[in-house]
Every structure is written in structure tokens, then in C-alpha cells.
Amino acid sequence: MIMRSLKRIVKRYSFFFCLWLGSLALCLCLMNGNAYGQARTFEIRNRASGSYGTPGATPGAVTPVQASSPLNIINGDRLIDPLGQIVDCGGNEFADYTGFSVGVYAAIGNGGEIGAPIALSPTNPPNTNPPLGFAPNIFNVNPYSISNTAINGRRGVYNFLLNISQLTPGATYILVVNPPANLALGQRRIRIVLGTLNGIILPYTATAVDGRPIGVDGAFSVTESVTVNNAALNILSLVALQLNSFLSVCEVREIQIIKTGDRAAAEPGDIASYRLTIKNLTSTTLINPVITDSLPVGLRYIQNSARAAINGNSVPVTVQENGNNLSFALQAQIPSGNANTLIAYAVTVSPDAVRGTGRNSASVSAVRADNNYTVRDGPAIFTMRIRPGIVSDCATLIGRVFVDKNFDGEQQNGEPGIPNAVVFMDDGNRIVTDANGLYSIANVIPGARTLVLDLSSLPGYTLAPNLYFIERNSQSRLVRLSPGGLGRANFAVTPAFKGVGGQQ
């Protein structure tokens, strides 16, 4: 039987708690009457007892044995939890950590904007050697420059100490990881909001504000509680994120899509082709690549025209159509090393294309093989000008000149049309009504067009007053014509003379 006892032999001056917030190793430094923690000594005395017998001895004859051994522990109340570690997107250590830095900053607003670095309590008071902080950040500097020195067999680690005044309810901090400028890596920002400390339970919310998940399960925000005592026995972690005490730093841009076409302009009836180039900018393989492409109005995909290749080697691709939206699923993986993937397909240009913008956009998504994160890029835009060609975008204009007996501006039964009435357009065109007072003109340039009734072509008539629409009491009409559209302009007239005896 082994018995253990722990006896404190010096008065407590201070004690430390470490709070492990996922990738952020924050230690709570509770100071009691002294600006810095003092060394404390614990004695752990292990005692053991047992017995043994010798062959051939009297049955039941045994010899008892007892032993004990004291062990003094200095600063045994410093609770050292796992350190934060910076790793690559696949969870592996970087070959060189020179230039990496980590800092804890004040949060500005509710987003990811940062203020000044948090002022941390120094752990190197005068005449103190060695400093009272925890390795690797023994001086508790903020921000902290990461070195290649291994701590407990791990490189790229960091930690910070916070005092009790910095753990007020609602206190908000942003952990910022800055990679070196010579690496194509993106900055990480994690927003941490502390709750109210309830005894030894401290709730907090950690949220990624850099657009990347903070756990392998793809979560961007978590709310959990941690116990801040006895961390030496109960390792604290960001719960269920499976971060394994590290924060991954990935490439700034992990995938790229470029869209081009074989021509700058096309006409209805033409066949055009598009090319989609996808580049893997990561250090790992991309799986399940899918490209979505939105065709402009009037462009139609030609069945079975899609072809795909990776680094010049043909690969199968499946195409799904949903209206003007195309989806290309590559039946292959895109290897690392800036590999180029090319997808080409053809479209026909229909007469409806003259109504569209010719603007085409495409996006790509894939999954990293090292951490199962989804990477995306786009939209990549390509605009092809659509010329009318033999298909005109001109409009058609129709109208009538009639006798308005009830002065409502509309022709009813019993209100005859006026033949040979002349209407002039703003471009000088002269239009003459038929026997029923109707006129029409095709191939009119779209836009705002003005028409004027020539009253001199209607002897004995004048404009009929409109009792409902004041703007129609005019000799002119303004018509707005859309490309390929239809517009109407009517003119109401009434007899301008009286017969014998004052009768019309």
C-alpha cells in the first residue's frame, strides 16, 4: 500500500492560475500582498510497506519492510498548463519560426479591429533572477516573438500571464498571430470574451474573426467554461475543438480561379468558348474540387463540350446544368506545388444574348486533404461584348389619330380614326396614318423619343382637351422605347369649326 501526504511548510504569498483558452495560453496571476509571486516549498513524503519470505522457511513466516523518501518541490503552486502552439494548416510544426509573433490586444467594436497591446504585469522585478514567468515567455512580454527553442519537445509555443483585474466580466481580447512577411501566410485573429467568474468556473466565448474556423470541426465560435484551479492536475483546454493545443496558420490565398474567353465580342449564332484555370496555392492536396459558373443571358452550354486537365493530363469532369448555372465536378484531386487545372467548354450565342450584359462569373471550392477545411475563391469575371449582328435591338412604335368625343384620350366605339394625319419624329421621320387613323414604324432606335402631330395636315380639327391627363393636352408625346420593345403614342382631336346655326 502506498500512502501520499502533502504538507505546506511556508506561508502562501501568491499563487498562479493558468487559463487555457484553446490556442491562447493565458495564465491568471493572482497577487496577494506582493507585486510578484514568491517561491514556495512543498514536501511530498512517499511511504511504502511490504513483506517477504524465503524458500524453505516456516510457513507463514514473513519479514516486514518499510521505507520513506521526502521530496521537496519549489514553486509547486505554479500551475503550468499546456502552452499555445503555432502550426501549419495541416497541424505540423513549421521548419522555422523566425519572424512569427503572437500578441493579445484590446478589442475595438464588435469585429476584429484591434487596439493597443494589453499591458501585462512584468515577471522580472529588480534583482530577480531567474524571472518568475513561465517558459517560453518568461518575461511576459506582449507581443511575444516566437523562437525555435523547443519546450517539452514542442517548438513554436507561446504563453501570457494576465492579472485578476484583466478578467472582469465582459473583458474582450483579440489574439493576433502575425506570420513573417516572407511567407505567404495569413494573419490569425481570435476574439475572446470573458464571462463572470463563478467561484472557480470562468465562462468565455472564442470567435474567429479572420474568416477561418478555429477547430477541425469547422466551428467559428464556441462558448464554454473552464475551471481555473488545480490546473496542474486537470489540464484545461478549449473543450471539444480538438485543437490539441495549437492554432493553425494557413496560406493567405489557398486556391485561385481565373476565367478567360476566346473572343472579346460575339454575335447571335456564334459559338464561343470559355477557359477556367484553377491553381492550388497550398502545400497539400485539394480534393473534391467543384467549379460553379454563371452564364449570362442568351448563352447556352453545348452538351458534352467540357474538357478538363491537370498539369496537361486529361481528367474526367461531370457537368450539371441548372438554368444558366453550370457546375463542374472534377473526378480527380489537385496536387500541391502550384498545380494548374484547366477546364474548357463551349457555348452558343442566342438572339436573347443582346438583352444581357455578356458578363460571366465563376467560383471554385475544394477541401484541403491535411485538415478538411473548405477553401474557396471567386468570382472570376469575364465580360464578352454582344453585338446585335443581323439581329436588331431596335424598337417598334405604333399609334393612332382619332376623334375624341368624350375627351378621355382613348378611342371607343363610335370615335373614328383620321386618315392622312401626319406625325413627325424627333429624327425627322414623317409618318402618315392609314384609312383607320393608325400608324406604325419599325426599327426605331430605342431610348426617349418625341413625336409631334402636324395639325396643318388636319384641316378642320384641333387637339381635343383631355379631362383626365393634363400632359396629353399637348401637341407632342414623349415615348421611352426599350431595345426590342414596343411603344404607343395616340393623338386625340376634335372638330374645330361649326356649321350653319352654330351646329357642328
SVG drawing of the C-alpha trace seen along z (x, -y; Angstrom):
<svg xmlns="http://www.w3.org/2000/svg" viewBox="-79 -80 99 106">
<polyline fill="none" stroke="black" stroke-width="0.4" points="0.0,0.0 1.3,-3.4 0.3,-6.5 0.9,-10.0 0.6,-13.2 1.2,-16.8 2.2,-19.4 2.7,-23.1 5.6,-24.4 5.6,-28.1 3.0,-30.8 1.4,-31.5 2.5,-34.7 0.9,-34.3 -0.3,-31.7 -0.8,-31.4 -3.5,-30.0 -3.2,-29.2 -6.3,-29.5 -6.0,-27.6 -8.2,-29.3 -7.9,-26.9 -4.9,-28.2 -4.4,-31.0 -2.4,-30.1 -3.4,-32.8 -2.3,-32.5 -4.2,-34.2 -1.8,-35.7 -3.5,-36.3 -1.2,-38.5 -1.6,-38.7 0.3,-41.5 3.3,-41.3 3.7,-42.5 5.4,-39.3 5.0,-35.7 7.4,-34.3 8.9,-30.8 7.0,-28.2 8.2,-24.9 6.2,-21.7 7.3,-18.4 5.9,-15.2 6.8,-12.2 6.2,-8.8 5.9,-5.9 5.8,-2.2 5.4,1.0 5.6,4.7 6.9,8.1 8.8,11.1 9.5,14.7 12.3,17.1 12.1,20.5 12.0,23.4 11.2,21.2 8.5,21.9 5.1,21.5 3.6,18.0 7.0,16.6 7.5,13.2 9.7,10.2 8.1,6.7 9.8,3.8 9.0,0.1 10.6,-2.8 10.0,-6.5 11.6,-9.2 10.9,-13.0 10.8,-15.2 10.9,-19.0 9.2,-20.9 10.0,-24.6 7.2,-26.9 4.9,-23.9 1.8,-26.1 2.6,-27.5 0.1,-25.7 1.6,-25.1 -0.9,-24.2 -0.3,-23.3 1.3,-26.1 -0.2,-27.6 1.5,-26.4 1.5,-27.8 1.5,-25.1 0.8,-25.0 -2.6,-24.3 -2.0,-20.6 -1.2,-20.7 2.5,-20.2 5.3,-22.4 6.9,-24.9 10.5,-24.3 11.5,-27.7 9.6,-30.0 11.8,-33.1 9.6,-36.1 6.4,-34.7 4.9,-36.8 1.8,-36.4 0.0,-39.2 -3.0,-39.9 -4.7,-43.2 -7.7,-45.3 -10.8,-44.8 -12.3,-47.8 -16.0,-47.4 -17.7,-44.0 -15.5,-42.9 -11.8,-42.1 -10.4,-45.5 -7.6,-45.7 -6.3,-48.5 -3.1,-48.7 -1.5,-45.5 -2.6,-44.6 -0.2,-45.8 0.8,-42.7 2.4,-42.5 6.2,-42.1 7.7,-39.0 11.2,-40.3 11.2,-42.6 14.6,-44.2 17.2,-41.8 15.1,-38.8 17.0,-36.0 15.6,-34.0 12.4,-35.7 9.1,-34.5 7.3,-33.9 6.7,-30.6 8.8,-29.5 8.9,-30.3 7.6,-33.8 9.4,-34.1 9.3,-38.0 5.6,-38.1 6.2,-40.4 3.3,-41.3 3.5,-40.8 5.8,-37.8 8.3,-36.8 8.3,-33.0 11.6,-31.3 12.7,-27.8 13.5,-26.7 11.6,-23.5 9.6,-23.4 8.7,-19.9 9.6,-18.7 7.4,-21.3 8.5,-24.3 6.6,-27.4 5.0,-27.7 3.9,-30.9 2.1,-31.9 0.9,-35.0 0.1,-35.9 -3.0,-38.0 -3.7,-39.5 -7.1,-39.4 -8.0,-42.9 -7.9,-41.9 -10.6,-39.2 -13.6,-41.4 -16.9,-40.2 -17.2,-41.1 -13.5,-41.7 -12.7,-41.3 -9.3,-40.5 -8.2,-39.6 -5.3,-37.1 -3.3,-38.0 -0.8,-35.7 1.5,-37.5 3.5,-35.3 6.7,-36.5 6.4,-38.7 8.4,-36.4 5.8,-33.6 2.5,-33.6 0.6,-33.0 -2.5,-34.8 -2.8,-36.6 -5.0,-34.9 -7.4,-36.8 -9.4,-35.1 -11.8,-37.2 -12.2,-36.1 -14.9,-37.4 -14.8,-36.5 -17.8,-35.9 -18.3,-36.2 -16.1,-34.2 -18.3,-31.9 -16.1,-30.5 -13.6,-28.6 -15.6,-28.4 -14.9,-31.0 -17.1,-31.1 -15.8,-32.6 -16.6,-32.8 -14.0,-32.4 -14.8,-33.5 -12.7,-33.5 -12.8,-37.0 -10.5,-36.2 -12.9,-34.1 -11.2,-30.8 -12.5,-28.1 -10.8,-27.7 -11.4,-23.9 -11.2,-20.9 -15.0,-20.6 -15.3,-23.9 -16.7,-25.9 -16.2,-29.7 -17.4,-30.4 -17.7,-28.4 -18.9,-29.2 -17.5,-27.1 -16.5,-27.2 -13.2,-26.3 -12.1,-25.6 -9.2,-27.8 -8.0,-25.9 -5.8,-22.8 -4.8,-23.1 -1.7,-21.0 -3.9,-18.0 -6.8,-18.9 -5.5,-20.1 -7.7,-22.9 -8.5,-23.1 -10.9,-24.9 -13.2,-21.9 -14.3,-19.7 -12.4,-21.7 -9.7,-19.0 -7.1,-21.7 -4.5,-19.7 -3.2,-22.9 -2.3,-24.6 -3.6,-27.3 -3.1,-26.6 -1.9,-29.3 -2.7,-28.8 -1.8,-30.4 -3.3,-33.9 -4.7,-32.5 -5.1,-28.8 -6.8,-28.5 -7.2,-30.7 -9.6,-30.7 -9.1,-32.7 -11.7,-32.9 -11.0,-33.8 -12.7,-33.5 -11.6,-33.0 -13.1,-36.3 -13.9,-39.8 -17.1,-40.1 -19.7,-37.8 -22.9,-37.9 -26.1,-35.8 -25.4,-32.5 -21.7,-32.4 -20.0,-29.7 -17.7,-30.9 -15.5,-29.0 -14.5,-29.7 -11.5,-28.6 -11.3,-28.2 -7.8,-27.9 -7.6,-26.7 -4.3,-26.9 -3.6,-25.1 -1.6,-27.5 -1.4,-25.3 1.2,-22.8 -1.3,-20.0 -3.6,-18.2 -7.1,-19.6 -9.9,-17.1 -13.4,-17.3 -12.9,-20.4 -16.1,-21.9 -16.4,-24.9 -19.7,-26.9 -20.1,-29.1 -23.0,-31.5 -23.6,-32.2 -25.1,-35.5 -28.5,-35.7 -28.7,-34.2 -25.6,-31.9 -26.3,-28.2 -23.9,-25.4 -23.1,-22.9 -23.7,-19.4 -20.5,-17.3 -18.2,-20.1 -16.4,-20.3 -12.9,-19.1 -10.6,-19.1 -6.8,-18.5 -4.4,-18.8 -0.9,-19.7 -1.6,-18.7 -3.1,-15.3 -6.8,-14.8 -9.2,-14.0 -12.9,-13.3 -15.4,-16.0 -19.1,-15.9 -21.4,-18.9 -24.7,-19.7 -27.0,-22.4 -29.5,-24.5 -30.8,-27.2 -27.9,-29.5 -25.8,-28.0 -23.2,-25.3 -21.4,-23.1 -18.2,-21.2 -17.1,-18.4 -13.6,-17.2 -13.2,-13.5 -9.6,-13.9 -7.5,-15.6 -5.5,-18.8 -1.9,-18.1 0.2,-20.7 3.1,-22.6 1.1,-25.3 -0.6,-22.8 -2.7,-24.1 -6.1,-22.7 -7.8,-23.7 -11.5,-23.4 -12.7,-24.4 -16.2,-24.4 -18.2,-25.9 -21.5,-27.9 -23.8,-29.1 -24.8,-32.8 -28.6,-33.0 -30.6,-36.1 -31.6,-36.6 -27.9,-37.5 -28.4,-41.0 -30.7,-41.6 -28.0,-40.6 -24.7,-42.0 -22.4,-39.3 -20.8,-39.2 -19.8,-35.8 -18.7,-34.8 -17.2,-31.6 -16.1,-30.4 -14.3,-27.3 -14.3,-25.3 -12.3,-22.3 -11.3,-20.6 -7.8,-20.5 -6.5,-17.0 -4.5,-17.9 -7.2,-19.5 -10.5,-19.0 -11.1,-22.8 -13.0,-24.0 -11.1,-26.6 -12.8,-28.9 -12.1,-31.6 -14.1,-33.8 -15.9,-35.1 -13.7,-35.4 -15.3,-37.7 -15.1,-37.7 -17.2,-40.0 -17.9,-39.3 -19.5,-42.2 -22.6,-41.0 -23.1,-42.7 -26.5,-42.6 -25.3,-41.4 -28.2,-40.6 -30.5,-40.7 -31.5,-44.3 -32.2,-45.7 -34.5,-48.4 -38.0,-49.0 -41.4,-49.4 -43.7,-52.4 -47.4,-52.3 -50.3,-54.8 -53.5,-56.3 -55.1,-59.7 -58.8,-59.7 -61.8,-61.9 -62.3,-62.0 -65.9,-62.7 -65.8,-62.2 -62.4,-63.8 -60.8,-60.9 -57.9,-60.4 -58.9,-56.8 -60.6,-55.6 -64.0,-54.0 -66.7,-52.6 -68.1,-55.5 -64.9,-57.5 -63.5,-57.3 -59.8,-57.5 -58.5,-60.3 -56.7,-59.3 -53.7,-61.0 -52.8,-62.7 -49.0,-63.5 -46.8,-62.7 -43.2,-63.8 -40.5,-62.1 -37.5,-63.8 -35.2,-62.4 -37.2,-64.0 -39.1,-60.9 -42.6,-61.7 -45.4,-59.2 -48.8,-59.3 -51.9,-57.5 -53.8,-54.9 -57.6,-54.9 -58.4,-54.0 -56.1,-56.6 -53.5,-54.0 -49.7,-54.3 -46.7,-52.1 -42.9,-52.3 -40.3,-49.6 -36.6,-49.7 -36.8,-52.7 -33.7,-53.4 -34.5,-52.8 -34.5,-55.5 -36.6,-58.5 -38.3,-59.5 -40.5,-62.5 -43.4,-62.6 -45.4,-65.7 -48.8,-65.8 -48.9,-68.2 -52.2,-69.9 -51.8,-71.5 -52.4,-68.0 -55.9,-68.0 -57.9,-70.9 -61.0,-71.5 -59.6,-69.7 -57.7,-70.7 -56.4,-68.9 -59.2,-67.5 -59.0,-68.6 -58.2,-65.7 -60.2,-65.9 -58.1,-63.2 -54.4,-63.6 -53.1,-67.2 -49.9,-66.1 -51.9,-64.9 -53.2,-68.4 -50.1,-68.8 -49.3,-68.5 -46.3,-66.3 -45.8,-62.9 -42.7,-61.5 -42.2,-57.7 -39.5,-55.7 -38.5,-52.7 -36.5,-49.7 -34.4,-47.6 -36.7,-45.3 -39.6,-46.9 -42.9,-48.3 -44.2,-51.8 -47.5,-53.6 -48.4,-57.3 -52.1,-58.3 -53.4,-61.7 -57.0,-62.8 -58.5,-65.6 -61.9,-67.2 -63.7,-69.3 -62.6,-72.9 -65.4,-74.5 -69.2,-75.0 -71.8,-74.7 -74.8,-76.9 -76.8,-77.8 -73.9,-77.0 -74.2,-73.2 -71.1,-71.1"/>
</svg>
